[in-house]
Amino acid sequence: EVQLVESGGGLVQAGGSLRLSCAASGFTFDDFAIGWFRQAPGKEREGVSCITTGDDNTYYADSVKGRFTISSDNAKNTVFLQMSALKPEDTAKYYCAAQSSRACYHWFDDADEAYYAMDYWGKGTLVTVSS
């Protein structure tokens, strides 16, 4: 059974940091692109960051570049998202997703295209940034 289990969300003040984790199981980790989407209340889901676990190429949405860092521990089948300099507009539910590909295709395209391009989704973890 394929599972993506997120953890690490919570409440933090603006300017603070959080580290999200996504523990994957049930598929060959190295053959996938894995990363994070987020959905704020009343807004569409958007791609945040993606990593190709086979060669560690990383990609970021413009809104988080320089503040977020994605990484993976292939031995533990886990992907991390280190979030720093958090802003209230980062408040959202963060979802881990996995795509059977060695490249991050469609992660930052429109919401529907990105959604259907993913093979697996986690249930999400809530991040709230207070001002």
ABEGO torsion letter per residue (X at the ends): XBBBBBBGBEBBBBGBBBBBBBBBBGBBAAABBBBBBBBBBGBBBBBABBBBAAAGBBBBBAAABGABBBBBBAAAGBBBBBBBGBBAAABBBBBBBBBBBABBBGAABBAAAAAAABABBBAEBBBBBBX
